[in-house]
Structure formats: C-alpha cells, structure tokens
Amino acid sequence: QIGRTMVEGHGVHRVAASARRHLVGKRFTATSPNGRFAHGAEVIDAKELKRVEAIGKNLFYFFNESDGPEAHVMHVHFGMSGRFATHHALPGPDPTATTRLRLESKEHGICALLSAMTVDIGDCTLFQTKRAKLGEDPLREDADADRLWEKFTKSRKSVGLALMDQAMFAGVGNIYRAEILYKSGVHPEQPCTDLSRSDFDEVWRHSVELLQRGFVTGSILTVDPEEAKVLGEPWTRRYVYNQRSCGRCGDAVKTWDMANRTVYCCEGCQPLLPSTRGLSERASVRTKDAKAHVPFVSHCAAESPGTLAAEPEKLTVAKLKEILDSASAWPQGLRRTAKKAELVAAVRDMATGGYTPMTLARHGLAAETPSPAKPKPKPGVRGLEGVEASALAAAAEKRQAGEKGNVEHVALVDDES
C-alpha cells in the first residue's frame, strides 16, 4: 500500500495557470482562518496580485508589484495534502482547520482558499533565493537542458536520484521518475556520469513531453495513446509504476528502496549497463534485494501466460513480444506497436526474422541504420494555457479509469470539481 503522495510539477503549474486566469489583476481581502499565516495575510491585504510563477513544486505569488522593492512575494509548497480552491460564488465554502489563507473579492465575486504545508511571505529576495536552489523545470520556458547536462557530467548520483533531486530536475516526482526512465530505457541505478548526451536528451525529452501531457490532461498519463490500444489493460495509463509486469516484454516489474522512496524498473527494458567508472557495481549491490512488485490497487490485471502455446494467436501481445525479444528474432521494420496479427505472424516465422535497432542496442551491437532522433520538444506551458482540461474533467477521467485517490495528489479545486 502507499500513503498520500506529493503533488507533482504538472499539478502545481495547473494551479498557477488557473491563478493567472482568475486571480491576477485583482485585489483581495486577505485573512488567515487558522491563524498560521496571519502576518502574511495582513501584508497582502488589499494588494493587487500582479504575477504568479511556478517552479517545480513551488508557487510564488507577487502582490503590489510584479518585481522590484515594493513587491510582496508569497511562497507556497503544498506538501502531501495542500489544496488551492477558487470559487466564483460568495461567500464560498467554510474554511477548514488547515486553511491558512482566504482571499475574497466582493467586486469580482471570487473567493479562494489555500491549505499548504508551507506558506511564507517575503520580498523578491525570497523568490531569488528559492529560485537559485531549484533546478531545471521542464514546464518552464527558461529551462536549460544544457545546464542540466553539465550537472549530470559531474554528478556521482544515480539517474533515479537525480530525477528526484529538485536542485537538478524541478517538478518530477516518483510516478514521473518511474515512467520517464522506462520510456528512456535507463535503469534507475545507472550513474549520471555514464549517460551519453543522446541518452540524457531522451530523458529530458520524455520529461518535457510527459509533464506537458499531465498539464493538459490533469492526470499522469504516460502511455502513448496508440500504444495503449495495443497493450490494453492494465497498461493504458502507466507502463511500470504500480504494475506487476511490463506490458512490452512481459518481465516482472522490480521495486526497491531508493532514498526512502520506492523505485520501479523493468530490468529487461532498462538494463543496468557496465559503468566506465566502476560505479554500476555498487548499483548492482543495491538492487540485489529487488522484489517483484505487488500492485497496491486491486483492479490491476493478472500476468500473461508463461509458456509458448501451440497456437501463438492464443498468447497475449506482451508474451508474443517477449518471445521475439528472447529469440533475437524481431523482424526488421516491425514496430513495437504492431498489431497482434503481425506479431503472431512474426512468431510463426521468427527463424527468418532480423534485428531492429532497438534489439541490436539491447544486445550491445551497433545498428546499421539507427532510427532518426525525434525533435526536442520546447519546455514550458504558456502555449498550452487555455487548452488544459478543467479540474472537473480531470477528476471525471480518473473516476472513469477507476484510479484511487492515493495515486495522484490533485491540488487544483474549483466550483465544479
């Protein structure tokens, strides 16, 4: 079982985008219902909200001035149970024992309630100090992948630790870590210094793409839509996080502890490669007690059949792929998203199959015609604001999928949701 989870970066940016639409440019009566932000509420009372910034899991609200010596900056970190609720009908719901700030504008008929682990007040120095300690946020336009790469080349940390280090990747949480590394084919224990620039670029590309998808949908959906149709349940939302087995190769998903958080990995698709600096030996020691993951929710599907049947059409897609992989017989040009009928035909005729670039790389060989690199996505969300799903639509999508509330912490609340 898992407990409460911390809001990840896409959720924080959704709160910021909502504030820019509904709150920026307005003045509010500010109070602290539980008294834990009394001084801060007094400082921002009747001051116009000029600007809202999100960096990783941190929010910054600029009152009175958007910059400069007269700006009052409120810093927010939701923690494990924070919420920011905006309501367009007064008087709005009653505050709770955890409500640290209430904003009300009678002129605009709006009230907002904030509960969070951290709510501080200061000036632009507070913002600058916090900003300097945070790393590159895939959802900010000013994110610099080259600067992050420089940190990677000097770090003795594992890639799994680096993704959760907010001084390196700002906004990535445990679910995204598992999925980004899986899609990149990188083992969580692989040392940062072992990654080539192209491997790093894949990690960064998936970080940007997945967090942007989360911002738009309001849900952590990491399986590409076309592949979700092929893999089927339970791999329609996430590849390895809280999965019993890998939908692509059929291997068991392994879990172990990494800095007091559970890390997920398919070691078939994410092999731990030999380290040029001798660091991966220690990583192997850390993973020797890795266990097959037991999903913490009951609706996960059972594992696929474990033996080759006389009729391959009776096997699952995952098992067909496993057979082709294990026999080194993946036909050249056959995509991993191929239809089941194509996979069945490939298994029947695997003696004449060839290697794809992916199979060659997995066996440590060089591909003659490597797949063309995908273009680097531009970080940020400003071009996506206004098209993201509402809080209500995101909540409805989760309910329809049967997703439990302990999987993803949602901080954005409005009248409908």
N, C-alpha and C positions, 0 to 999 in steps of 0.2 A: 504494500500500500504506500501511497505518497500522501504528504500533507499539503498544506497550502503552498502555492507557487508564487514567485515574484513576477510582477508584470514585466514583460519583455519590451524591447525598444519600439516595436511597431505599435504597441498599445499606448505608450507614452506619446508618440508622435500623433496618434489619433486624438488624444486629449488636447494636445497643442493646436491641432488643426481646427478642432471644434471651438476652442477659445478664440482663435483668430477670427472665426466667422461670427461668433455670437457675443463675445465679451470685449474685444479690443475696440477702443474708441469710446468707451462708456465709463461713467463714474458710478461708484457703488458706495452704499453704506456698508461698512465692514465691521463685523463683530466676531468674537470668538466664543461660541456657545459653551465649550467645555473649559474655557479659560486658559488653555495651553498655548494660545497664540494671541494673547490679549495685547501685548505691546505692538506686535506686528500689525494687528488689525487697526490699532489706533494710528499707526504711521500711514497706512494706505487708505484710511477712511476718506472718502470724497475725492480721492486722487484718480485721475483718468488712467485706465490701463492702456499703455502705449504699444506694448510689444510682448510676444510670447516666444520663447525659444525652447526647443527640446534637444538635449544631447544625451544619447544613450538612454538611461533610465531616470534622468534628471530633467526637471522642468524649471524654467526661470520666467517669472512674470515681472515686467518692468512697468512701474507706476510713475506717473508725474512726468518723466522723460524717458525716451527710448534709449538714451545714452547720456553720459555727462554727469557732473557732480550732483545734480538735483534728482537723479533717478533713485527710486526705492525698488530694490530687487528682492522678490520673494522666491526662495529656492524650495522646491518640493521633490521629495523622493517617496514614492508610495509604499515601498516595503512589501510586506506579504498580504496586506488586506486593505490598502488605500483605495479610495474612490474619488472621482470628481463628477458631481451630478449637476447638470444645468437644467433648470425648469423655466418654462415660459408662461407660468401662471402663478400669481401671488395669492396667498402667502407661501405656497410651496409646502413640501413635506416638513414635518418637525425634525429638528436636528437630533442626532443620537449622542450617546456618551462619547463617541470617538470623533465627532465633528469639531474640527479645530478652527475652521473659518466659514463664515456665512457672508456672502455678498448679495446685496439687494439693490435693484434699480427700479424704483416705482415709475420713473419716466418711461422706461422700456418694458416694464412688466416682466422682469427677469430676476431670478434668484439662483445662486449657486452654492453648493455645499461641498466642502473639502474635508476628507479624512485622509491622513497620511502618517507614515512613520516619522518623517522629517519635514518640518516647515520652518524655515529660517527667514529672517529679514536682514537686509544689509544694503550696501550700495553696489556700484559697478565693480568694486574691488572683490566683492563676494563672488560675482559671476566670473571674473577673470581668474580668480584663484581656483575655483572649481573647474573651469574650462581647461586650465593648464594641466590638471591631473587626469583628465579624461582623454581617451584615445580617439581613434577614427570611427565615426558613426556612419554606417552605410546609408542611413536615411538623411544625411545632411549633404547639401551641395558642396560644402567646403571640405568634405572628406578627402584625404590624400593617401591613396594606396601606396605611392612610392615611399612616403614617410613611414607607413606601417611596415613595408618590406624591409626598410633599414633596421627597424626594431627586431624583426624576425631574424635577420642575419647575425644579430648579436646576442640573441636570447638562448639560454640553455634550457628553457622550459619546453614542455611538450606542446604540440599544437592544440591539444584538448584544453590544457590550462590557459594557453594564450587566448583562445576564443572567449573564455570566461573572465579574463583579466580586463576590467573596464578601462585600464590605462592603455590597453592595446586595441581591443575591439569594444567600442562603447555601444551597449544595447543588446548584445547577444546573450541569451540565457541558455538554460540547459536543454530545452527542446530544440532550439535552433542549432546549438552546438552539434547534437547528435545527427541532425539531418544535413547540415552543411558539410560535415566531414564525410558522411556517407555518399552524398552526391559528388563530392570531390574525389572519392576513392582514397582518402587519407586516414590512416589509423590514428586514434586519439593520442596514443603514446609516442607517435613519431616526433622526434626533436625538431624544433623550429628550424634549426640550422641545417637540417637535412633536406628541407624542401627546396626544390628548384624554383626559379622565378615563375615558370609556367605552372607548377603545382600551386604556388601561392596565388597566382592570378585566378586559378579555378576556385580556390577557397574564397577569395574576395568576390568573384563574380556571383557565386551562389549566395553569399551573404547579402549582397545588394538585391539580387532577384527575389530571394525568399522573404526578406524583410519588407520589400516593396509590395509583394503579394499579400503579406499579412496586413500591411497598412490599408490596402484597398479592400480586402475582404473582411477584415476584422477578426480573422481566425488564422491560426498557424496551420496552413495547408501547404505541404512541401512536395507532395507527389504531383508530378506534372499531369495535367488533365488527361492527355492522350494515354499516358502510361497507366493511369488509374483505371481506365477502361479495360486495359489488358490484364493487369494484375488482379483486379477485383478485390473483394473484401478479404482480409481486413486492411489492405494496403492502399486504400483510396484517399487517405488523409496524410499519413506519415509512413516513412519507409522502415525505420528501425526503432524509433522512440516508442517504448512500451509495446514492442512487437515480440512475439515468441520466435519468429523465424523471418528470414529475408525473403521477400516476395520475388526477387530476381533469381537468386541461386538456390534457395531452399535451406541454406545453412542456419543453424540456431543463432539467434542474436545473443551476444555475450554482454554481461554487465559486470562492472567492478567499481570500487570507490576511487574517486579522484578528487582530493581536497574536500572531502565530506559531501560530495555530490555524486550521484550515480551516472556513470558514463556508459553509453550504448555503442555497440560495434558489431558489424558482420565481418569477421576476420577473413572470409572468403573474398569479399568485395573490397575490403580495406586491409590488405596485408601489411604487417609491420616489416618494413624494409630494413636491410642491414644499414647501420649507421657508418658514415665515413669518419665519424669522430668517436666511435665506441660508446655512444650514448644509448643506443637501442637495446644493448644487453641489459642494462638496468630496467628499461621499459619492459622487457620480457619477464623479468623477475616480478614486476608489479602486476602483470596480467596473468601470472601462473594460477592464481586462485579465481580467475574469472569464471562466472557461472552462467549457465543458460538462463535467459530472462524468463520470469513468470509474469505475464501481464497482470496489472493491478486492477483491471476492469473486466467484467465477465463477458462482454459481447465480442471479444476477440475470437477469431476463427481458429479451429484446430489446425494442426500441422498437416502438410500434404503427404501423400503416400510415400513410403520409404523404399520401395523396390520397383524395378522395371517390370512392367506387365507385358504380356504378350502383345497386347494391342496398345500402342502409345497414345492413341486418342483418349484412352481412359485416364491418362495421367493429367495432373494439373500443369498449368503453364510454368509454374515455378520448377516443378520436377523435370519437365522437358528441357528447360534451360540448364538445370543442374547437370543433366546427362550430357548435353552438348559441351558444357564447360569442362566437366571432368574427363571427357574423352578427347579434349582438344580438337573438337570436330565442328566448331561453329562455322557454318558456311560463309564465305566471303560475300559481303553485301547484305547479309541477313541482319536486320536491325533487332535490337533487344525488345523493341515494341512490336515485333512481328505478330501477326495473328496466330492463333493456336494451330490452325490447319497448316500453316507454313512451318511451324515448329515440329509438328507431327511428321511432316514430310522430311524435314531435316534429320530427325532421329532415325527414320526408316533408312535414310540414305547417307548416314553420317560417315560411312567409310570413304566417301568422296569429298567430304567437307574440307574447307580450308580455314585459315586463321583470319580473323578480323584484327584491326589494330588494337582493339581492347584486349583480345585474347593474347596477342603477342606480348603486349605490355605486362600482362599478368604473369606470363612465363619468363619475363626478363629479357625478351628479344626485341629487336627493333623492327618497327613496321616499315614496309617499303613505301606505302602511301598513307601517311598519317592523316587522320580526319582534320579538316580545316578548323582552326580555332574560332570559337564563337566571339562576336564583338563584345567588348567590355561595356556593360551597362553603366549609365551615368548614375552616380549616387544621388540621393535626395528624394523629396516627396512633393516639392512645391508644384511640379507639373501634374501631380496626381490628386491634389486637393480639390474637392468638389465632386470627385467621381467615386470616392470611397463609400462602401456600404454603410448604412446607418447602424447605430448601436442595436436597434430593434432587429434589423435584417441579419446582423451578425449573430445575435442571440438565437434567432429562429433557425439559422443554419446549424448551429451547434445542437439545438434540441432535436432537429430532424435527424442528425447524424448519430444521436444517442451519446453525445460527448458529455462526460461527467464534469461538474463544476470544479473538481480538484485538478483538472488537467491544465487549463489555461486561466490565469488571473486576468479578468477584464476590469479596467479602471474607469472606462467611459460609461456614464449613465445619463440618460435624458428622460423626458416625459414619457415617451412610448416604451422604452426598454425597462 
